[in-house]
Amino acid sequence: MISRSVNWEANLSTYLVEHENALFAWGKCDCALFAAGAVIAMTGVDVAAAYRGRYSTAIGSARALARFGQGTLEATFSAVFEPRPIGFARRGDIVMYQGAIGICIGAHAVFLRREEDGPGLERIERHLWTHAWSVGE
């Protein structure tokens, strides 16, 4: 089981500040790897190690999910993290909105903007999320 470190809140805050102006890049800084990076910051565990450096396009991402994961982001994250009702998602938990993965920061979650939307992070309100997963205790 993955556990959060003693300093997880400070580590997560630092990670999010470092990604305020991040540029989307398949296989380097996409939504799943952004969320996995937050998990590293909070726990020290890289849940995406098998995916890093394995793809550089959307098609490659889908192939990596089929080869190393459970076929979809939802199924892959559900295999690693315990699903949680959206209303019970806590700061640092992983959430989904319109097929993208982000990090809960309270009433909002932060998501990496898509390539066409420019650099940085975007806040999405809780009532728009479709899934949530617990990242340790």
Disulfide bonds with the S-S distance in Angstrom:
none
